[in-house]
């Protein structure tokens, strides 16, 4: 074993019993870990504390702290975790640096020795041969984040306009290559809402990705002090709720972009469902929960516990259902 250190999200570390950490009211149902390197990532995404030019703490990814632990201690805690605390999956966040693939393979290999918990990996673009090797090593699901809903926004947040190493074309190419290797529905991406895109552009992108059998997750942009985008505001909760509902309808109810009416600003003004259907969706589905791999609840990744909560890490309580209905009922028939 060559890996010595690993970063573990503070919520996952608490469940594992790593260090003297408080118990969380809504603990993570996925174990989130991150490859360790000294210093910042080689990429330069404007929203990310790990970015090359970020002045933010490298302890953070989004608004979550990721303290460092010895990898062997993490493996021991994972192996002997009580059944009642077992995670639904393990998700490995992979920074961009020269040795990242070798580190990732080592991490996966050691985890597979200690547990049969399904593994997801979130990676920067890698060669098709490396994608194949990840699949052969037992990775169940693989994600490559677009982040931007359009190619223009992509360039502005993680591509050429921020001196980043990424291109829109390469990201899409690697997602398509991953689809050839992993089963349909086992390749994912996510979009960050609140970086200048229109609601129409998000709905059309969700539709395109869904038709490719790519799983789509939505994040609300979160300003982090020390990042390039620290002064950009979060999206409105109304806009985010419309897009969560839109994602759900496209993925689960076979709706498409023609079921949405947009104004000249690209805002959703009508969604082609009834008020009764809306109430049923709010009451009986996970449309407003965290979207991601099965077993992923990412508690408070982009929301403060005090609110507003963008992605719910748990079932909605009654007043939350009422609040969402009152926010959205004016946009349905």
Secondary structure, DSSP 4 states (H G I P E B T S, - for coil): ----EEEEEHHHHHHHT-SS-PPPTT--SEEEEE---SS--S---TT-TTSTT--S-TTEETTEEEEEEEHHHHHHHHHT--GGG--SEEEEE---STTHHHHHHHHHHHHHHH---EEEEE-S---HHHHHHHHHTT--EEE---BSSSHHHHHHHTSGGGT-S--HHHHHHHHHHHHHHSPTT-EEEEEEESSS--HHHHHHHHHHHHHTTEEEEEEE----TTSTTTTSPPPPHHHHHHHHHHHHHHHHS---GGGEEE-TTS-EEEESS-HHHHHHHHHHS-TTBPPSSTT---TTSSS-TTS--SSBSSPPPHHHHHHHHHHHGGGB-
